[in-house]
């Protein structure tokens, strides 16, 4: 099948992307690893001994970073609709976060323990219709926020990918009621033309 010009341009950019090259060289499963690395270097979110939940984890680059920074002390539970190759030190649940049964499985695996940090680099399957995609992304964020409201310990933190557009202001308002401080992060590995940013809620009230 012949590639469309837009697909060719994306492929060319991807192959020549500095973060793609670094990920291949340094053993990360995706360039997204460098988004979490930059944010964590700045905000010092991950500390040994923590319990961390990674939502939308596949292919697993954020869990890889978290494992390294926990230094063998702590627990990571990763969840995704898609299968994920095993990572030593990461417990994986395969399922759709939007389904109650999957959420219940995640809650059961916590066994009543509260979470120190929730990280969510989730995105819906993109349709190409902006308003539909933004609504889908906002819904996933709301679910992650609801989970964090229930499961984060006091002073716990929440990092989530959001898209500027429909629903963004509502998410920001909700987070400000839940956390002592909410900041926006746009790491270098996040492509400039992308409307994605990361909202970081610090200090669960």
N, C-alpha and C positions, 0 to 999 in steps of 0.2 A: 504494500500500500504506500502510495506516495505521500510524503509529509506535506502538510500545508505550510505556507511561508511562516505563519505565526509559530507553528510547532518547531520548524527549523531554527527560528530565532531563539526560542526558549531553550532548545537543545544546545545550541552554540553557547548561550549565556551560562547554562548549567555546567557544561563541561569545563568552561574557563573560569568558573566561579572560585574565588580564593578559599571560601569556606567549604565548598565541596572537596577541593583538593586537600585541604587540611584534615577534613573528616576522614577521607580515605587513608591519609598518611598516619593519622593518630588513632585510628581504629574506632571512630564513632559511626554509628549507623546512619546518621543524617546530619546535615549542616545545622539543624536546629539546636544541636548540642551547644553551639557557641552563643546562642541567645541566652540560654540558662547560665552558662559560664560567666558571661559578662554581667548579667543581672546579679548573680550570686557574689561575684567579686566585689560589686558595688554595695550590695545591701546585706551581705553576710546572713543569708537565710538558712543555709544548711549547716547543721552542727552535729558532731557525733552524738549518738544516743537518741536521736529524734525518731518519731514515727511519721512517715511521709506517705501521702497518697498521691499517685500520679495518674490523672484522668486523661484519657485519650493518648495513651502511652506509646502505642506502636508507631514506628519500628523499635523504639526503646532508647533513643539517644538521651532524653532527659533522665530516664532511670539510670543510664550508664554514668552520667555526671553525678547524680545523687549518691550512687553506690560509692564512687571514688571519694566523695567528700564526707560521707559518713564514716569512712575508714574502719569498716567492719563492726561499727557500734551503732545499732539502730535497726529500723525495719522500714522496708519499702513495699507497698502494695500498689501494683500497677493494674490498670483496667483499660480495656479497649474492645471495640466491636470486632476488630481484626485480630488474627492470630499474631503472636509475638514470639520470636525466637527466645529461648530462655536466657536469662542473665543471672549469673551467680549473685545471690543476695537479694533477689527481687521475687516476690510472690505475684503471680499473674492471674487475673480473672478475665476470662473472655466473655464478653457480653455487651449488650447495649445499655449504656448508662441511663437511657430514658425509660427503661423497663423496671417496674417495681421489684420484680424477682431478682434482677441483677443487683440493684441497689441494696436489697436485703442481704444478698450474698456478701457484698462488700462490708456491710454493717456487721454481719456475723463474724467475718474474718477479723474484725477489730476487737471482738470479744469484750465490748464495753470500754475499751481504752480510747481515750481522746487522742486527737491527732495534733501534731505540732505544726505541720505545714501541708497545705494542699497546693499542688501544681497542676495546671490544666492548659495544655497546648492543643485544645480540641478545635476541630472545624467540621462542619457537616459536609456531606457529599455535595459538591458545588454544581448547580444547575446552569450557571451562567446568567441567570436572571437576578440582578443585583438585589432587588427588594426581597425576593424569596430567600436568597442566600444569607442576607443580613438578618432576617427574621429567624432562620434556622440556627445561625451562630449565636444570636442573642438568647434563644431558648436554652441551648446547651450551657451557656454562661450562667443563666438563671438557676438551672439545676445544680451546677457546681457550687454556686453561691448558697443555695439552700442546704446542700450537703455540708458545706463549711459552717453554716450557721448552727447546724445540729451537732457536728462532730469535732470542730476545732476546739482546742482547750483555750481558756482565757489567755490572752497575749499571743495566741497562735497567728500564723500568717497565711495569706492566700495570694497566689500568683496565677493570673488567667490571661489568655489571649482573647482580645476583643477586636472587632472591626468598627472603625469610625463610620457612623451612619445611623440607620434606623435602630433604635433601642439603646444606643450608646449612653445617652444622658440618663436614662432610667437606671441602667446598670451602675453608673457612677454614683448616682444618688443613693441607691441601695447599699453600695459598699461603704459610703461615707457614714451611713447610720450604724454599720456593723463594726467598723474599725476605727482605731484612734487616728490613723493617718492613711490616706490613699494617694499614691503617686503613679505617674505614667512613665513607662520605660519603652524606648524604641532602640533596641540593641543594633549594633552595626550589621549583624547577620540577618536582620529583617530588611528585606529589599525596600529601597526608598519609595518605589512606586506603589507598594502594597499599602492598603488601608489598615493593616494590622498594627496594633500596639499592644503592650502588656500593661494591665492594671495590677498594681501590687497593694494589697490591703495589709497594713502592719498593725498588729496589736488588736486582736479580737476583743471587743468590749464585753 
